[in-house]
Amino acid sequence: MTGGRLLFVGRRNSEESDAVSLPLSLSPSPPHALLNLLVILLVLAVSPADATSRTTAVERQAGTIPGPGCEDGLVLDDGTAETAYGWVPSAVWGEYVQTFPVGPLVSSRVDSVCVCWTRTRTDDALDFEIVVYSGSEYSPGRTELFSFPASVVAVPQWPDAAFVEVQAPPDAPALNASVHHIGVRWNPSVDQFFFLCADQSPTDAPESGFFRDDRSEGEWGSVLESSDPIFADHAAMMVRARAHRVAWIPTAGSVGLVVFALLLVISGWVVLRSR
């Protein structure tokens, strides 16, 4: 997901726009008209409207994060926010997910998720969703494991930021895959200029994460492999999880049903032979 329009908000106070300004007008002279038309077509070809990714970030500095945020849960960041990731307002929806490595969440059920938010405009109330995927270390996959709605008010203005803890529904599925991806999805065209805090400390080992929006056709971009400069020093997204262990109950897919049927047949055969 490269070639996205970058919008480093916080450096200017005017409303940002996705409109393309075309300084050249069509000349009545045919050669000039043809030349200008080609220039316009070239500009439109690389317009942000055709970009796969429309990521954006706050201006990098040391963000202040008051209050608790699932410190006793699974934490991959170092507690400091050097920047925060968002989307330009033309995005209808956008997702950022933090990859949680092999092991810690296996045979667990999520109790709550803590997310660090900040903003750059006056609106301080945000509606969003917590999303959970169980893909692989290479991709969250196209189908979410589950999601649940959330909201937050009084989101601080950058460089201040704050965690909000969202309780998972009691019937949330158990996490039985080896790798899980947990993050947020929101509508940047409605809740504009909100940002998910990110750790970009150079001393921290980078943690994998992924992003996509409504124009990505379901494909995820990797923050560690992206050429987008806002991810250049990525260490971790500030998404944390609390979870508790549960008894692992395997799900019976088609293969499982076949195995179960064979076991029944074999058991019946053994019983008949023993008579």
C-alpha positions in Angstrom: 0.0 0.0 0.0 2.3 2.7 -1.2 1.8 6.0 -2.9 -0.6 7.3 -0.3 -1.1 11.0 0.3 0.7 12.1 3.4 -0.9 14.7 5.6 1.2 15.9 8.5 -1.5 17.6 10.4 -0.5 20.0 13.2 1.7 22.1 11.0 -1.1 24.2 9.7 -4.5 25.4 11.0 -6.5 25.6 7.8 -8.8 22.7 6.7 -6.9 20.1 4.6 -8.5 19.2 1.3 -8.1 16.3 -1.1 -8.9 18.5 -4.1 -6.3 18.7 -6.8 -5.4 22.3 -7.8 -4.8 22.6 -11.6 -2.8 25.7 -12.2 -2.9 25.3 -16.0 -5.9 26.3 -18.1 -6.7 25.0 -21.5 -5.3 27.3 -24.2 -7.3 28.1 -27.4 -4.2 27.1 -29.4 -4.6 23.4 -30.3 -1.0 22.3 -29.5 -1.1 24.1 -26.2 -4.5 22.7 -25.4 -3.3 19.1 -26.1 -0.2 19.7 -23.9 -2.2 21.1 -21.1 -4.7 18.2 -21.4 -1.9 15.7 -21.1 -0.6 17.5 -18.0 -4.0 17.5 -16.4 -4.5 13.8 -17.1 -1.0 13.1 -15.6 -1.9 15.0 -12.4 -5.2 13.2 -12.1 -3.4 9.9 -12.6 -1.4 10.4 -9.4 -4.2 12.2 -7.5 -4.8 11.1 -3.9 -8.3 10.0 -5.1 -6.6 7.0 -6.8 -4.3 6.3 -3.9 -4.6 2.9 -2.2 -3.6 4.3 1.2 -4.5 7.6 2.7 -2.6 7.4 5.9 -1.7 10.5 7.9 0.1 11.3 11.2 0.5 14.0 13.7 3.8 16.0 13.8 6.3 13.9 15.6 7.1 15.1 19.2 6.9 13.7 22.7 3.3 13.0 23.5 2.1 13.1 27.1 -0.1 10.1 28.2 -1.8 10.5 31.6 -3.5 7.8 33.5 -3.5 4.0 33.4 -3.9 1.9 30.3 -3.9 -1.9 30.8 -0.3 -1.9 32.2 -1.0 -5.3 33.8 -2.0 -6.7 30.4 -0.2 -7.5 27.2 1.9 -4.4 26.4 4.2 -4.1 23.4 4.9 -0.3 23.5 7.2 1.5 26.0 4.6 4.0 27.3 5.6 7.0 25.2 3.9 8.3 22.1 6.3 10.0 19.6 3.5 10.3 17.0 0.1 9.0 16.1 -1.5 7.4 13.0 -4.7 8.4 11.3 -6.5 8.8 8.0 -7.3 11.7 5.7 -11.0 12.8 5.9 -11.8 11.3 2.4 -11.5 7.7 3.9 -14.8 6.2 4.7 -13.3 3.7 7.1 -9.7 2.8 8.1 -8.2 0.2 10.3 -4.9 -0.1 12.2 -4.1 -3.4 14.0 -1.2 -4.4 16.3 0.2 -7.8 15.8 0.5 -9.8 19.0 3.2 -12.5 18.7 3.0 -16.2 19.0 2.1 -17.5 22.5 0.7 -14.9 24.9 -3.0 -14.9 23.7 -3.3 -18.6 22.8 -6.2 -20.3 24.6 -7.3 -16.9 26.0 -10.4 -14.8 26.0 -10.1 -11.0 25.7 -11.4 -9.1 28.8 -10.7 -5.6 27.6 -8.6 -3.6 25.1 -6.9 -0.3 25.9 -6.3 2.2 23.0 -4.4 5.5 23.2 -6.1 8.3 21.3 -5.2 11.9 20.4 -6.7 14.6 18.1 -5.8 17.8 16.3 -9.1 19.6 15.9 -11.9 20.8 18.3 -14.2 17.7 18.1 -13.2 15.5 21.0 -15.8 12.7 20.8 -15.0 9.6 18.8 -17.0 6.5 17.8 -14.9 3.5 16.8 -14.7 -0.3 16.8 -12.3 -2.7 18.4 -11.4 -5.4 15.8 -9.7 -8.7 16.3 -8.2 -10.9 13.6 -6.6 -14.3 13.9 -4.6 -14.5 10.6 -0.9 -15.2 10.5 2.2 -13.2 11.2 2.2 -12.1 7.6 -1.3 -10.8 7.4 -4.5 -10.4 9.6 -6.5 -12.0 6.8 -9.7 -10.7 5.2 -12.2 -12.0 7.8 -12.2 -10.6 11.3 -12.6 -13.0 14.3 -14.9 -10.5 16.0 -15.4 -6.8 16.7 -17.4 -4.6 19.1 -18.3 -1.0 19.2 -16.8 1.7 21.5 -16.8 5.4 22.0 -14.7 7.9 23.9 -15.2 11.6 24.9 -12.7 14.3 25.9 -9.9 12.9 23.7 -6.9 15.2 24.4 -5.4 17.4 21.8 -1.9 16.5 20.6 0.8 16.4 22.1 -1.5 15.2 24.9 -3.0 11.7 24.6 -4.9 9.3 26.7 -5.8 5.6 26.9 -9.4 4.4 26.9 -10.3 0.9 28.1 -13.0 -0.9 26.3 -14.6 -4.0 27.8 -15.0 -6.9 25.5 -18.4 -8.6 25.3 -18.7 -11.7 27.6 -19.5 -13.9 24.7 -16.4 -13.0 22.7 -14.8 -16.0 21.0 -11.7 -17.6 22.5 -8.4 -16.9 20.8 -7.2 -20.3 19.6 -4.8 -19.2 16.8 -1.1 -18.7 17.4 -1.0 -15.1 16.2 -3.6 -12.4 16.7 -4.1 -8.8 15.5 -6.0 -6.4 17.6 -6.7 -2.8 16.7 -9.3 -0.1 15.8 -11.5 0.8 12.9 -13.3 4.2 12.6 -14.9 6.5 10.0 -12.5 9.4 9.3 -15.0 11.2 7.1 -17.3 11.6 10.2 -14.8 11.6 13.1 -12.0 13.6 11.4 -8.5 14.2 12.6 -8.4 11.5 15.4 -5.2 9.5 15.7 -4.0 6.2 17.2 -0.9 6.8 19.4 2.3 5.1 18.2 5.6 4.4 19.8 8.5 5.3 17.6 11.3 5.1 20.1 14.6 4.2 18.3 15.7 1.9 21.1 12.7 -0.3 20.9 12.5 -3.4 18.7 9.8 -2.9 16.1 6.6 -4.8 16.5 4.6 -5.8 13.5 1.3 -4.1 12.6 -1.0 -3.6 9.6 -3.3 -1.0 8.1 -5.9 -0.7 5.4 -8.8 1.5 4.3 -11.9 1.4 2.1 -9.9 1.7 -1.1 -7.4 -1.1 -0.4 -9.8 -3.8 -1.7 -9.3 -5.8 1.4 -5.5 -5.9 1.2 -3.4 -5.0 4.2 -0.2 -2.9 4.2 2.6 -3.8 6.7 3.9 -0.9 8.8 7.3 -2.6 8.8 7.5 -3.0 5.0 5.7 0.2 3.9 7.6 3.0 2.1 5.3 5.5 3.7 7.6 7.8 5.8 5.2 8.1 8.7 6.1 4.4 9.6 9.8 4.9 9.2 10.6 4.6 12.9 7.7 2.4 13.9 8.1 0.5 17.2 4.5 -0.3 18.2 1.0 0.9 18.0 -0.4 1.8 21.4 -3.0 -1.0 21.6 -2.9 -3.2 24.7 -5.0 -6.2 25.8 -6.2 -7.8 29.0 -7.1 -11.5 28.7 -7.6 -14.6 30.8 -6.8 -18.2 30.0 -9.7 -20.6 29.1 -9.8 -24.3 28.4 -9.0 -24.8 24.7 -12.0 -26.2 22.8 -11.1 -27.1 19.2 -13.6 -26.1 16.6 -14.8 -28.9 14.3 -14.5 -28.0 10.7 -15.1 -30.4 7.9 -11.9 -32.3 8.6 -12.8 -32.5 12.2 -16.2 -33.9 11.4 -14.7 -36.6 9.2 -12.2 -37.6 11.9 -15.0 -37.7 14.4 -17.1 -39.9 12.1 -14.2 -42.3 11.6 -13.6 -42.6 15.3 -17.3 -43.5 15.8 -17.0 -46.2 13.1 -13.8 -47.6 14.5 -15.3 -47.6 18.1 -18.4 -49.5 16.8 -16.2 -52.0 15.0 -14.2 -52.6 18.1 -17.3 -53.1 20.2 -18.8 -55.6 17.7 -15.5 -57.6 17.5 -15.3 -57.8 21.3 -18.7 -59.6 21.4 
